[in-house]
Amino acid sequence: MYFFSESISMVINELRNNKLRTFLSLLGVTIGIFCIISVLTVFDSLQQNIQQSMQTLGSKTLYVGKYPWIPEDKGEYPWWKYKSRPVSTYHEVAALKKYVSTASHVCISYTEPSKVSFQNQMSQVGLFAVSNDFEKFQHFDIEQGRYFTASELQNPNMNTVVIGSTVADELFLQKTNPIGQSLILYGNHCTIIGVLKKQGRSNMGFDFDGAVILPYVYLASIRDIDGQIGNGFVDPMLMVEAKKDIAVEDLYYELISTLRAIRKLKPREPDNFSINKLDAIQNKVNELFSKIKISGWIIGFFSLIVGCFGIANIMYVSVKERTNQIGLKKALGATSYQILFDFLLESIFLCLIGGFIGIVLVFLLSFILSALLDFPVFLSLYNFVLGVGISLIVGVIAGYLPAKKAAKLNPVEAIRS
């Protein structure tokens, strides 16, 4: 223990006596650790936020529409092939509820940008036309009023809407209660029955603050959306959730067979629909982030190589400067192992200090990015340990050869030099 504390004390004194050399030694390691850990920290945080947003959509939910989220076959995305498919319809909701035994909830939704007005005020909104059970798939809270009843969602003459908080702020003064007021939508009057709580845009792109939600059957009565339009990627979409005790794969295969029967497809005809699962997107997200992280490793690796050579070179200089001191130590009884340990410890100590400085900079960067971005950026324990571990390995690699050279010095020749 005394030997170890004496070595630490000697290393600290050596670093103090050569401040400029110490600073230049630390710089390469600091930059390398900062590059690697900052890239891992930012993209780990972003990846986790995206995955959490996906989980809010439901890990047991399937999304049925004309277009797959990723190409169904390897190669390019044949959008012209998908565009010719028929769109999902409202009557398919009832059929799926009746015949798919593994489904707990089924609904249809249609989204498009639109404009609504109240008196002289106008607002650009995202229109959500939905059927029963939509609230089971998407999370939002009511701040004023209420949500639709089942009868309202099934009645094509029921012109009621629920609006987001941003829409309410843009159209109504603070003293005006939106509940019971009448909006103009596509030239028709719609009565507001509820206002949603403010929740912000999710990482998946859902923005209910600037939304107007209304019954699907009502919008279909004033707009031709049920099975007739083909507006690209905003066609109606079916959402189907598996029961609690049912695996999503079982729902997937039952859904395929039921939809083929509903659409009267022959056995050899290909599916004219796509069933999308969140795990496919998650796999693509993980694959993308893995590639991005590699770039951080490459940049950090070259920085660490520079730092490693820098520290090794400085350690060689240190051995040369202290040759006489090494000879005296050996003459007084110091072993080659002790000399090796002293110089190796100095190299490791240098790299650890550089690594800690790099990690502190990443920690400060995470605070700044968290304040600027819409999601929290945090330095995980894994990345912290990884940064320390890399610093330790670099210290051993950079210091071993100079330390070995010092340990092999002949004490008589070293004193004479």
Buried (B, 14 or more C-beta within 10 A) or exposed (E): EEEEEEBBEBBEEBBEEBEEBBEBBBBBBBBBBBBBBBBBBBBBBBBBBBBEBBEBBBBBBBBBBBBBBEEBEEEEEEEEEBEEBEBBBBEBBEBBBEBBEBBBBBBBBBBBEBEBEBEEEEBEBBBBBBBBBBBBBBEBEBEBBEBBEEEBBBBBEBBBBBBBBBBBBBBBEEEEEBBEBBBBBEEBEBEBBBBBEBBEEBBEEBBBBBBBBBBBBBBBBBBEBBBEBEEEEBBBBBBBBBBEEBEBEEBBEBBBEBBBEBBEBEEEEEEBBBBBBBEEBBEEBEEEBEEBBEEBBEBBBBBBEBBBEBBBBBBBEBBEEBBEBBBBBBEEEBEEEBBBBBBBBBBBBBBBBBBBBBBEBBBEBBEEBBEEEEBEBBBBEEBBEBBBEBBBBBBBBBBBBBBBBBBEBEBEEBBEE
